[in-house]
Amino acid sequence: MTSPFVQPFGDEGLGDNLLNRSEEMELNFGPQHPSTHGVLRLKLKVDGERIIDCYPIIGYLHRGTEKLFELHPYFQNVPHTDRMDYVAAATNNLAYVGAVEKLMGLVVPPRASYIRVLLCELQRISSHLLWLATHAIDIGAMTPFFYTFRERELILDLFEEYCGARLTLNCMRPGGMPHDLPVGWIEKCRVFVDGFLPRIDEYEGLLTENRIWKKRTVGVGVLDPQVAIDYGITGPMLRGSGIDWDMRKTMPYEVYREVQFDVPLGKNGDTYDRYLVRMEEMRQSNRILRQCLDQIPEGPIMAKRPRVMKAVKDGEVYHGIEGPKGEIGFYIVGDGTPNPYRCHVRAPSFINLQSVPELCKGALIADLVAIIGTTDIVLGEVDR
Amino acid sequence: MAGLLESVRHTLGDTLFYWAFSPAIKIVLLLFVGLLPLISYLTFAERKVLGYMQARLGPNRVGPWGLLQPIADVMKLLVKEDTLPIQAVKWAFILAPGLVVGPALIIFSVIPIGPREGELGHVNWFITDVNTGLLFIVALATIGVYGLIIGGWASNNKFSLMGGLRSAAQMISYEVPQGLALVGPLMLAGTLSLVGIVEAQRDQHVWYILPQIVAFFIYLVAGVAESNRNPFDLPEAESELVAGFHTEYSGMRFALFFLGEYANMIVVSAVATTLFLGGWLPPFPHLLPGLAVIPGPIWFALKAFVFLFAYIWFRGTFPRYRFDQLMDLGWKWMIPLALLNIFFTGLIKLWVSGGFH
């Protein structure tokens, strides 16, 4: 690989003396490293602390999920999606069941749709909270970790009350929802929604205007908008570079047409802007939650669906939604049997991860952890 | 306090009394009654204070309110396997933790936690009063760095090596402003002896934090950097370098590094207390003379704990600086500021003493 990295002393006629000589070192960053967010391995070529080259190696968490999809009927595949982005199970579920519904031509009743949006926005907040916690602790700020986990706990409690699980939710079915909301759930959710905004201000009070935080993030890992598009980057990373693309607005699904929210955008595409975008997204998710809680209608939660679901022969479909980390989509091919013939996942973490070598060239090792943190990858989704 | 000692002397008799307060005994007392328990309970205090700052409880399982936690920790570290990596440079690997913790503990021999008890002969609230005390401290503090560099290098691990290199760069950048910051109080007191500096503050009726506020803050920042604590904990930076220079250490050897870090925190707090906060002197001697009833060592401890609390507070608040930003701060800001401070201190001293006429 060639690299645009320029030697600090250059070849400006200083000669080959000891001062100018530097040796490159190979450094294995991961797979067991505290801040690679799992089992990512980066082969780095470093000159002192400066990164000359970076080569990500993935596959340490590969479990063959896409193959597993082919071995089970459509409705049994939902739990597999939980285990891809394991901190955002609800959005994975929604992307998968959305694709199946498109393939089968099922129409989801409005109440189920509202419940889905409620769960997905809660999930987006919880995923962003986890991102903030790990990102901050990577940069050395320890306290936000505990604050965000305090609120994440409340969201997980809401999930637990709805479907019994806290992390791997398995909370959606093709055609609707498995359960109606439990009695009192809406009130409990409202308590969370009302209390959450001051909490975001609390996190921002610790970080946003903190001089050290700004020094560590402003201008670090700048992602050029064109580069972002070329790599196919989506989600907060893309919006941090100033490109207005949010699947909830541009290709609305479920009930996102019926709620008001803004899409926050960054200007410079650096780590700090991506941080700001995600913080604002939590506020907007909170806004969506509030509207959903007010608007949710009564009614059935499951569409009329055949007992055994079979896709038409050679039916193929792609359905993407806006997950917390970017566009998560499922491409499913049916062959007339109850099992999918092929299922491919467009995993945002995997595609966003591709930009890491680009972002960290010429950066320091300390910047690398900031960049990995702000890419917000989950290795379960990268490797699948 | 003098009265208490006097009655002890009457009970014991002179020979036994002076033997009991000989430097050797004092060192033992300082180490095993003073420092080691203090360090282990400082870790406990840190975890508790951080816990409350972070909306959790901190250790509360071992003993009442978790009070036996440090003892459990020490026991665990003592019985843990002490691994020696095959590729490590053996002698240096073993030497390094000692180099960190030794000098940090030796520094306490010159720190006065209380006044001279002149009427009782040689029984003072310090082990020795060296007339070059301040230089002695600076010199010993420098040795500690070798421990980190040697430990990082001897482990034969790339992350450790980077940690060692970072600590070398950091220490060089911060020892200069720290040394320069010490010059301010030194010029005001006119002595290098730490006891002398506190006595000068008593005689001049001012704690040097007031005239030397710039030096105080420079010393504080450099001290945090010196003891490798947040936001300057780059040499160990667990999210970047796994654990930096002590990645390969385990068991009691790791504990020694840990001990050294906390001992250094206490050293910096104690030196700052001595130089800038009047050591063992009670505050407001004229307004509130009653405060003198409380013995000097307690005042000293109270002041030092303010710094120790600040250390923990920093850890709860700040992210970590980056390597180059840290050097920027040291060379571009703190060293020029410290030099200016010396310059103006000199000018003002000259002006006060009428040197301009």
Interface residues (C-beta under 8 A of the other chain):
Chain A: M25 L27 H33 P34 S35 G48 E49 A136 I137 D138 I139 G140 A141 M142 T143 F145 F146 Y147 R150 L206 L207 N210 I212 W213 K215 R216 L364 I365 A366 D367 L368 V369
Chain B: L50 M53 Q54 A55 R56 K158 F159 M162 L165 R166 N230 P231 D233 L234 A237 E238 S239 E240 L241 V242 R315 G316 T317 F318 P319 R320 Y321 R322 F323 D324 Q325
